[in-house]
Amino acid sequence: MKYYTVSIIISIIGLVLAFMWGGVPGLAICALLSVMEITLSFDNAVVNATVLKDMSAKWQQRFLTWGILIAVFAVRFLFPILIVALATGLGLIDVARLAFAQPEEYSRHVLEAHVQIGAFGGMFLLMVFLKFILDEGKDLHWLGVIEEKLSRLGKLESVEVILALLILLTIQHFLDGIHAHHALVAGTTGVVLYVAVHSISSLLSHSQAGASAAQATARAGLMGFIYLQFLDASFSLDGVIGAFAISNDVVIIMLGLGIGAFFVRSMTIHLVRKGTLARYVFLEHGAHYGIGALAVIMLISMVEPVPEVITGLVGLGFVLLSLWSSVRYNRKRSR
């Protein structure tokens, strides 16, 4: 429970603020959005933990402090404003004023930008999934022979980029002219951003030879921190769209999703400190399959709306299946 103390306190404060701002309806919507965000992001916590466990204690703490500020204010408030500004040609200040003065109009613009949001987030998460599933160095395979054969494809240079772009080119054919263009630009940006983050990380790793231990740790921590922020942003985009389908009140949305973001951080730290990933060996696999499913759902949603409940249940389902498989695997080994 100690890992969730801060999150519980923040939740109480957030729900009180939601009640003061929007009364009982505001409180109810805030609570609903919090539960939705936690449900959608459990696999996010698992993947975060795989990155965070290799970071120093200092960078883990920065993930909890700086990271949560970025997650709540930058990703769940400023990023949608940036998307609307790019989609409408309005200035950032004008869009921010629109969010508070004319929330219905702002909500309409956010929902109209679902193609750009789905393409960017979907392609970034698809790259995360493909990078994991096509990793030729992966020894443990959840799906046995199927996963083993897929990992052999990883021997091909940049195969995950090729597959991702082919999928993007395929799905944009189902969109009309302007939406197809937006999907192509946003989706390609997601792929480029993923490749750029990992390329810079590899560059810093190769330059570690002449660096001190402190410098090497700082570089690794910085790149891990940056990668986690982009990963969290991509995960949250689907939740942001779903939130605006429920409410157009920016304050209530930020409070609800912010509470969820705090709990995701707590779950991540809990998984790292308890060594859960080491005990449940297929949990990382299940989380990445959940990421792959979310990426596909985000891409499909550009053409046809997908209910949020399906998105949440699919990701949670993969995680629960991987837990069950891990328990069975551990029992067989103990025998």
N, C-alpha and C positions, 0 to 999 in steps of 0.2 A: 504493500500500500504506500510505502514511503516514496516510491517513484511517481505516484500520482497525486501527492499532496498539493503541489503547486497548481496542477491542472484542475483539481477540484475547487480550490480557492478561486482561480481565474473563472471557472464555470459559474460559480455563485455570483461573483461580481458582474460577469457578462450578462447573466440572466436578469439580475436586478436592473442593470442599465437598460436592457431590452424592455423590461416592464415600464421603467420610467419614460422611455422614449415612445413606445408604441402600445402601452397598456397590455391587457391580457392577450389580444391577438399578436402583438409583437413578441411577447414572452413565448407563446406557443410556436410561432414560426421560428424563432431563434433556437428553441429546443429541438425542433424538427430538423433544422439545418445542421445542428451540431451532431445529431445521431447519424444523419446522412453522410456527413463528411467523415466521421469515424469509420462507418461501414465501408465506404468507398476506398478508404486509405489504409486499411489494415495491411494489405500487401505492400503498400508504400513504406510502412514502418519496417517490414521485414527486409526490403531491399536497402533502405537507409541503414539498417543495422549491419548489413554486409560491408558497407563502405565505412561506417563509423567505427567498427571494431578495430580497424587498422590505423585509426587516427590517434594522435596523442591525447592525453587527458585535457590539455589546454584547448585543443581544437574541438574536442567533444563538448566542452563547456561553452565555447563560442557558438557551436551549433545550437545550443539551448538558449543562448541569449541573443546574439546578433541574428542567428538564423530565424528565431521566432518572430523578430521584428520584421525581417524581410518577408517571411511567410504570410504574416497577417496584413501588413500595410502595403508592401510592394506587390506581392503576387495577387492577393485577394481584393485589393482596392485600386492600386495604381496601374497594374497590368491591364485590367479591363478598360480603364480610361485610355491607355495608350492604344489598345486595339480599336476602340471606337474612334479615336482621333485619326488613326491611319485610314480607317474605313470611310469616314465622313469628310476628311479634309479639314475638320475643325481643329483649333488649337487646344493644347492640353488644359489650359485654364478654363476655356469655354466649356469643354466636356465635363470638367470637375464641377463647374457651376450648374451645368445641366443635370448632373447626377443628384444634386441636392434640391435645386429649384424645380426641375421638371423630371422627377424620377420615372414617370411613365414613358416619356420620350427617350430617356437614357436607356431604360430597360429594353425598349424596342430596338434601339441601335445595337445593343449587346447581342440580342437574339438574332438580329440580321447578320451579325458578324460570325455566326456559328460555323460557317464554312472555313474561314481563316483560322479560327480557334481550334476547330476539330482537326484541320490539316496539320497545323504546327504541333499541337500536343500529341496527336496520333502518330506522326512520323517520328518524333523524338522518342516516344515510348516504344515504338516498333523497333527502333535501332537498339534500345536497351535490351529488348527481348531477343532480337536476332543475334546480338553480340554474345549473349549468354548461351543460347541454344546451339550456336554454331562454333562455340569455343572448342578447338581441337585439343586443348590441354585439360579439358574436363574429364575426370576419371570416373566419377559416380554419375550414373544415368538413371533417372526416375522411370522413364518409359522404356528402359532396356534397349533392345536392338534398334528400335526406331530412333531413339535419341542418339544412340551411338553412331548410326549412319549419318544423321544430320550433322553431328559434330565433325565428321570427316570433311564436310563441305567447307569447314573453316580453314582448310589448307589452301583454298583459293583466295588470292589476295583481294581484299575489300569486297568479299562476296555479299556481306550484309548490306553494304551501300547499294550494290547492284540490285538486290532483291527488293529493298525498300523503295528505290526509285521506280522499279518496274510496277510495284503495287500502286504507287502514287499515280503513275501514268495511266494505269488501268482504271482506277476509280474516278479520275478527273474526266474520263470520257462519258460518265453518267451524269455530269453536271452541264448546265447551260454555259454559254460563252463567257460571261463575266465571272461567274462562280468558278468555272474551270480554271480561269486565269488566277483567281485568288487562291484556289487550292494548290495550284502548281507552285506559286511564289511562296506561300506560307509553309507548305510541306517541304519544299526544298530548303527553306530557311531552317526548319527543324532538323533536317539531316545534316546540313552544314554546321549548325551549332553543336550538335553532338560530336561530329568528327573533330571540330576545332578544339573542344574541351579536352577530348582524349589525346589529340595530337600534342597539345601544349603540355598535358600531363606526361606523355611519353618523352617529350623533349627535356622536361625538367628531370625526369628519372635518369636519362642518359647523361645528364650533366652533373650527376651527384658525385662523380669520382673525385673532383677537386673541391668538393664542398665539405664543410664540417658537419658533424652529426646534428647539431642544432639547425643548421641551414637546410639540411636534407629533410629533417622532420617538419620544419616550417613550410617548405615547398610542397611536400606530400599533403600536409594538413590543409594548405590553402587550396590546392586543386581538388581535394576531396570535398572541401566545404563548397566550392563553386559548383561542382558537379551535383551535390545534394540539393542546392538551391534550384538549379534548372530542372532536376528530377521532380522536386516538389511542385514547381510551377506547372510542369506538364501534367502531373497528376491532378492538380487543383482546378485546371481549366474546365474539365468536365463537370466538376462540382459547382463552379461559378455559373456555368450555363444553366444547370439544373436549379440553382438557387434563384436566378432571375425568372425562371419559369414559375416559381412559387411566390416570390415577392419582388417588388421593384424598389423597396426601401434599402438604400445602400448601407445605412447604419446597422440595420437588423441583419443584413446579409454578412457584413464584416464581423459582427459580433458572433453570429452563429458559426460561420466557417472558422473564425479565429479560435473559438472554444475547441472545435474539432482539431485544429492544427496543434494546439497545446497537448491534447491527448495523444495524437500521433507521435509527437516528440517524446512524450513519456513512455509510450509503448516501445519506441526505438531504443531508448536508454535501458529500459527493462530487459529487452532482448539481449542487448550487449553485455550488461553487467551480470546477468544470470547465465550467460553462455548457452542460450537456448538454441542458437544456430548449430552449435557443435553437438548438442544432444539430439536434435531433430534434423537429421541430415538432409531430408528432402524438402524442408521448409523453404529454403531459398529457391528450389525448383518450382514449388507451387506458387510462390510469390511472383516469379518471373513469367510463369504461364498466365497468372492473373494480369500482369502487365500487358502481355501479348493480347489477351482477350479485350482489355480496356482499349488498347490501341486500335484493334479491329472495330470495336464498337464506336469509337470516336470517328473513325473514317467512314463507317456505314452511316452514322448520324448526319453526315454532310448531305446524304441522299435521302435517307428515311429516318425520322425520329425514333430513338430507342428509349424506352422508359428507364428512369434512374434505378428502379428497383431491380431490373435485370442486370444492370451494370454492377451494382453492389453485390448481388447474390452470386454472380459468376466469379468475381474476384475472391469473395469469401469462401466459395465452394472449392476453388483450387487450393487455397491455404488449408482448409480443413482436411481435404483429401491427402495433401502432402504430410500433414501431421499424423494421420492414420497410417499412411505408408511408412513413415519414420518409426512409429511405435512397433509395427510389424517387423521392420528391418532390424531394429534393436533386439527384439525378442529372438529372432532367428540367430543373430550373432551370439547372444548370451547362451543359447543352447549348444 
